[in-house]
Amino acid sequence: MHIIIGVLTGLVTIFYLLDRLGIDIGGLNPFYWRRRRAWAKKYQGDPIYSIEDPMHVAAVLIVGAAKLDGDLTAESKKAALLQFKSRFSLETSGASELLGSAAHLLGSPQVIDKQLSGVIEKNHGRFSKEQAESMIEMMTEVAAADGELSPRQKEFIDALRSHYLAADEEQGTW
């Protein structure tokens, strides 16, 4: 018992001296370390993965589908604004803010596939069947605003359709 008390006294003395020398020993706290690590991960991570509102997620996916083959054209921007105004019941300023934030979050076209697949996986259970159908319809209309859908856009929309709508169809009847 006297050995344990001696070891504990030695540890307390060492920590006290380190603190007096100005060395921060607060980093030894595992709760503080976990909180600091979580904050650094959120700060250094891609902000597109922190979206939680289904309307914003849908806007990112819609703009992402239109942006798969390059930048947004004027026709696709107009189609997206019209869809946001009519389906989301937004005014012109709100629809343009939603379009601007979605386009900004998507960033560079080199990583758009990775970002969109990450958003789809993270937000798997956020949409009801009706919301998913509506989102896919909007996505098709916005992506086809310039003309025909490209093979890359068709592939993305079909993958999204199978991801969100196939789960309900697999259950089948009794």
C-alpha positions, 0 to 999 in steps of 0.5 A: 500500500505504501508503494502505491501511495508513493507512486501516486505522490510522485505522479502528482508531483511530476504533473504539478512541476510540469504545470508550473513550467508552463507545459499544458497537461490538459491534453492528457484528458481523453475527453478533451482529446476526443472533443478536439479530434472531432472538431478538427475532423469537422473543420478540415472535412468537406462541408458537403457532408454536414448537410442535414436538411433533406431540401438542401441534400436534394438541391445538391444532388439535383445541381450535381446531376446537372453539373456532372458533364461540366459547369451549369449552363444558363438553361439548367440554372433556369430549370433548377430555379423553376423547380426549386420555386415550384416544388420547394415553394420558395421565392426567387431569392430563396431559390437562387440562394439554394442554387448558389449554395449547392453549386458552391458546395459541389466545388471542383468537377474533378471530385464531384462523383466522390462527393455525390456518392458520399452524400447519397450514402450519408443521407440514405434514410432521409427521404420518403418514397414520394420525396425521392420520386420528386427529387429524381423527377426534378433531377431529370428535368434539370439535367435535360434542360440542355437537351438529351441526358448524357450517358453519365447523367443517365447512369447517375440518375438510374443509380440514385433511383435504384438506391432510393426506390428499390428498397421499398419495392424489394419487400413485395407482397406477402 
